[in-house]
Amino acid sequence: MWVAVFFLMAVFLMGGGARADIQSLIILRPLAAICMGIAVWGLRREQIAAVRAPLLLAAMVPLIMILQLVPLPPAIWTELPGRELYALAAPLAGIEQPWRPISLVPFRTWNSLFAWLIPITTILLIARLGREQRLALLPVLIGLGLMSGVLGLAQAIGPRDGPLYLYEITNNGSAVGLFANRNHQAALLACLFPMLAVYASIDHPSAERMRLKFALCASVALFILPLLLVTGSRAGLVLGVIGLLAGALLYRHPRRHQPKAWASRQFRLQYVIGGAAVLGLGGVTALLSRAEAIDRLLMKDETEELRLQLLQPIWEIIGTYFPFGAGLGTFPDVYKVHEPFELLSVAYVNHAHNDLLEFVLEGGLAAVVVLLIGIVAWVIGVTRLRSGEAEVGRSILLGRLGAAIILILGIASIVDYPLRVPSLSAVFIIAMIWMAFAARPSISREVRDDAAGHISRAIHD
């Protein structure tokens, strides 16, 4: 458990960007390899079986990369779709056609392969945890998200090029928190709403602790609302609304405590005043923060117009390299070859800002298969987690939370690339594992397990 928590903290502190040249990756990736070795040491067969579905799904992507890195003979490589222009390089240089892999930029595909150390390590570490420890990851993620939010608030209030920004290439002047991109910060903050709702729903024998936990979760949720505004992310506002709706649907009143205990006027008045104070403080802070971060929500955004203009050429590029793809991670270089003349500028396009299309462009038919399997698995998981019963166990709540997080990050991937960021990919993997474990026991068995857990904690207290 301590290794898992340490690894998550390291990922959030050093893995907040999607670029391949971030210097902290020199530390993070070897650290991930070491933690993977620790996770594998002593890993039992039944633990692997428990995370078999997420592990197989996550392993499909590096398998595609490995196949794309295998050198092919010239007779085969030159017949692949979209290779005609590149095949001219050898005769122009006066050399024979060399053996080349499917990936048009192999070093970028190698980088993408190494990047998968973080998701695979996350799966293996959590496979070693018990049920209570998997539940304990929830407050850890909430704490990391809140830390990123507070840091983002300080960035927005402070100087534009202040020392609080962790990455050289970032959205200066915006509240990016532990990330390099404002949209990724907003996606994490949106995921906090359902996390807080589920954490407040988890029962505890002590009524006083339940009240305190509910008050803390409500206060943090109110504090996050203005933080989303400060990020200046339009997509973040949409994700925030989805997160709030998911939180409202996921919250369940703790069954152990009678409603009358929560109906006290004095109790409600205290938290209404406290919540209003937190919301007011956050609103004032947002208004006093750097104006451009808020004005951006109302201004015409040329970047978003460019993203819409990119859709047509990206579709054409997909058709050029389908069904084998151009190689995972190769989009920045491949797009330069096909970039329309009317879209040329002094800036360069680093991503398609639609990760689903970019994944298909890079991975071809194999990427389409992985996406379809993932979507079908999510739909099946959500169907199994649906229940009309009033009382459900904690694993079921975590499973539903996982489904909500996957939905939020999946929608974010339509306009951005959150899953290419190590920290958000780790959150996504944890959500997958929560869903996988929730589908294993029946609801009735889960309720019995929860009752046994309450008894043991009460004896301990």
N, C-alpha and C positions, 0 to 999 in steps of 0.2 A: 504494500500500500504506500509506504513512504517513497519507494522508487517511482511509483506511478505519479504521485503528487509532485515529486521533484521534477520528473520528466515533463509534466504538463506545464509547470511554472517556467521551465527552460524554454519550452516551445513557444509560450506566449511572450517571453521576454526577448527571444532571439529569432522568432519565426513569424513576424508580422508583415512580411512583404513577399511578393511573388517573383521578384527579379532573381536571376541566377547569380548576379555579382554581389549580393549582400554579404558583407564580410563575416557576419555572425554565423553564417552557414558553415564556415570552416570549423566552428566549435560544435554547432548543433548536430550536424550529421554524424560525426564520429561519436558524439554523446548518445545519439539514437542507436547507433550500432552496438555500443556497450550495453545500453539498457535492453536492447533486443536479446543480447547474449544472456543477461541476467534473467529475462523472462523465459527464455527457452530452457535454461538450466532448471531441471525439475518439473517441467511442464508435463502434466499427465494427459493420457489419451482422452479421458472424459472431459477435461478442460478444453481441449482442442475441438472435441465434438460439440461442445456448447456454443462455440463461436464459429462453427463450420460455415454457415451461410455467409456472414459478413467477411470471413477470411477468404472464401472462394471468390466472392464478388470483388473484393479488393485486390486479389491476386490476378484477376483477369487483365487489369491494366498493365502492370509490369510485364506480364506474359506477352502482350501485344508489342511492348517496347523491345523486348528481347528478340522477337521475331523480326522486327523492323531493323535490327542492328546486325543481322546475319548477312555477310557479304554474298552477293549473287553473281553468277557468271554473266559476262556481257550479253550473251545471246538472250538471256532471260530478262536482265535488267533493262535493256533498251526497248523491250516490248511492253514494259509497264506503262500505264497511262500517264501522260504529262511529262515524260522524260525526254522528249525529243530535243528541246532546247539545251538541256544539260548534257546530252550525249554529244553535242557539237564541240564540247570543250576539249576532248581527247584528240580528235583529228586536227583541230586548230593548233594544239600544242605539239603536234607531231609525234604523238605516242599512241600505243594501242589502248583500246578501251579497257580500263581496269575493272576488277571485281568491286561492286559497290552495293551497299545495303539499300533497303527500301527508303529509309530515312534520308532525306536530301541534305540534312544538316546533322550528322551523327553526334557531334558533341552536345548539341541541345537535347537530343533524345537520351544520351547518357546522363545528362543533368536531371532530366525528368525521372529517369530510373532511380537515381540516388535520392531524389525528393521523396520517393515512396517509402523510404526508411521510416519516416514519421508515422504515416497511417498504419503500416504493418506492425511497428513497435507498439503503437497504441493498442491495437487489437490483442497482441500477445500479452502485454502487461495486464490488461483488464481481464483477460481469460484466467489469470492467476488469482483474481480477487474473489472473495465471497460475496454473498448477496448484500450484507450490511455494508461492505466496503464499496460495492458499486453504487449503493445509495449515497455513501459519503462523498462520492465524486461530485454530486449535485451542488452542495454548498461551496466546494472548491471552485467549480466553474463560475458560480455566481460571484464569488469573491474576486476571481480574475477579471470577470467582465466589469464589475464595479470599479476595480482598480484602473482598468483601461478608460472607463468613463470619467473618473475623477481627473486622470492625467489629461484627457482630452479637454476638460473644462479649463484646467490650468493653461493648456496650450492656447486656447481661444482667448483667454484673458491676457496672456503674456505677449511678448513681442513676436512678430511674424517669423523671424529667423532665430528664435530663442533656442536655448540648449535642451528644451524638453522634447524636441522632435528627435526620434530615435533613428531616423533614416535620412540619408542625404537627399534622395529623390522622393519627395512626399508632397502632400497638399499643404503647403505653408499657409498659415493663417486660419486653417480649419482645425476642428477638434478631431484629430485622427487617433488619439490615444496610443495604444501599443502597436498601431498599424502604420503603414506607409500611405494608405488610401482611405479617404473619408467614407467611401461606400462600405468598406469592410468593417470599419468601426460601427457604422450604423447597423449592419447585418448582425453583428454580435449583440448590440444593445437590444435589437428587436427580439433576439432569441432569449434574452433575459426575462421578458414578460411571462412566457409560459413556464420558464424555470422557477420563477418566484411563486407562481400560482401553484405548481405542484409541490414545491417545498412547504408552502403554507398549508397544503392539504394533508400532509403526512401526519398521522395521529401520534400522540405522545401521552403517557399516563398522567403527566402533570398538566393541569389546566392552566397554571400560571405560565409555564413554558410555552404552551400553545398560544396564549394571548400575546406573549412577548414576541414569539416568532411571527405571528400574523402582523403585529404592528411593524416589525422590522421589514418584512416583505412588502407591506403596503407603502411604507416610507421610501424604500429603495425604488419601487415601481414609479412612484410619483417623482422621485428625483431623476429617473431616467428619461422621463418625458421631455423636459427641456434640453437634456443632453442630445437627444435625437435632433432637435431643432438646431442646436449649435453646430452639429456636423456639417450642415449645409448640403446634405444629400437628399435629393428628391426621391430617389429610389428607397432611401432609408425611411422616409416618412410612410411610404406605402407598406414597406416591411413592418414598420412599427404598428400600423393599424392591424395588419395580419397577426402580429405577435400579441397585441392586446385582445383581439377576438379569440385567439387560441388560448390565452390565459384565462379568459372568462369561461370558455367551454371546459377547460381542464380542471378548474378549481372545484373542489368538493369540500363541503363543510365537514370537519373532523367528526366522525360518528360517536366518539367516546363522550363528547361534551354536549350537554343539553343546550338547546337554543336559548333558554332563559339566561344562561350564564353569559351569553353574548348580547342579550337584549337590555342590559342595564344602561340607563340613560347616561349615567356618569361615565361608564366605560366608552360608550359611543361618542360622547362629547369630547373626551380626551383625545381620541384618535382622529376625530373630524378636525379639531383645532390643530393637532400635530401634523396631519396630512396637509391641511391648508397652508401651514407655515412652511413645510418642506416645498410644496408646489410654488408658493409665493417666492421663496428664496431662490428656487431654480429659475423661475421666470425672470426675476430681477437680474440674476446672474447672466441669463441668456441675453437680455436687453443691453447689459453693460459690456458684453463680450464684443469681440471684433465684429464690426458691422457687416463686413463682406461675407462672413460665413452665413449670416441670416439673409442678407440681401440676395444672395445667390439663389435662394428658394423662389424669389420673385422675378429674377432677371431672365432674359433670353439666354439660353445656354448653347453656344456654338458646338461644344463637344458632343452634346446629345444629338444635335442635327447631323454631325459627322457620323455618329454611330448608326443612325438610320440610313444614311447614304452608303454605308459599308455593306449593308445586307445584300444588295444585289450583286456586287462583285464577289463577295464571299461565297454566295450560292454558285456562281460561275466557277470559282476556284475549286469548290467541292466536286463539281462535275468533272473538272479537269483531271483530278487525281483519284477519283473513285474507281474501283472499290478498295484499293490498297492504302490510300492516304499518302500524305507527304511526310509523315513521321511526327510522333508526339513531341511537342515542344518547338516545332520548327516554324510556327506561324509568322513571327516577326520577319524572318528572312524570305519565306516563300511569298508573303504578301507583297514585298518590294518588287518581286519579279512581275507580278500581275497588277500592280497598283494603277488604277485609271489615271490618265493624265489630268483630268479635271479635279482630282482629289489630292494632287501633289502639293506639298507645303514644306515649310522648314521643320515641322515636327514629324515624328514617325509614329506609326501605329504599332504598339507593342502587343495588343491583344484584340480579338474581334469584339470584345465586350458583349459577347453572347457565347458563353462557354460551351453550350450545347452544340452550336454550329462549329466552333473552333475545334472541339473534340472530334466531331465527325470529319472535318477537313483534315485533321492530322492522323486520325486512326482509321478512316474509311469505314467499310462495312463492319469490321470487328467492333469499332466504337459504337455503331448503331445497335449491334447485338447487346453490348454491355449496357447501354442506356435502356433498352427495352426490358432486359432482365431486371435491372434495378427498379424501374418503374413498376413492373408487374409484382416484384417482391414487396415493394412498399404498399401497393394496393392490397395485396393478400394480407400483409401484416396489419394494416389498418382495419380490414374486415374482421380479422380474428380478435382485435382489441376492442371492438364495439361490444357494449353490453348495457342492458337496461337496468342492471342491478344497482341498488343504492350503495352497496358496500363493495369496494374492490380493493385488492391488495396493493402494496407499494410498488411491486414489480410491474403491475398493470399500469399504474400511474406513470411510472418511468417509461414504459413502452409507449404510451400515448404521447408523453413529452418528446420522446425520440422521434415519433412520427411528425410532430409539429415542427421540430427543429429541422428535420430533413425537408419538409415542405418549404419553410422559410428560406433556407439556403438554396434549395432547388429553384425557387422563384427568383432569388437574387442572381442565380447563374444565367438567367435569361438576358439580363442587362449588364452583367459583370462577370468576374472570375473569382469568386470567393474561395472555391475549393482548391485553387492553386496556391493559397496562402497556408503555410504549415499549421498555424494555430487553428484556423477555421476548419481545416481538413481533420484535425484531431477532434474537434467538437462534433463534426459530422460522423466520424467513426464511432465515437461514444454513443451518439444517438442511434446508430445502427445496432450497436451491441445491446442497448437498452431494449430496443424492439425485439431483438433475437431472443433475449432471455425472457421477456414477457410472454412470448408465444409458447414457451415450453410448458410451464405448469398450468393447470386449469385454474379458473378464478376461485373456485371453492377451496382448492388446496392452498391457494395464495392467501385467502382470508384466514385459514387455520394457521398458516405460518406466521402471519402478522400477529395473531392473537398470542401465539407462543412467544414471539419476540417481545410483545408488550409485557407479558408475565415475567420474562427473564429480566427485562430492564427494571420493572417495578421491584423485583427482589433485590437487584443490584443497588437501586437507589435507597 
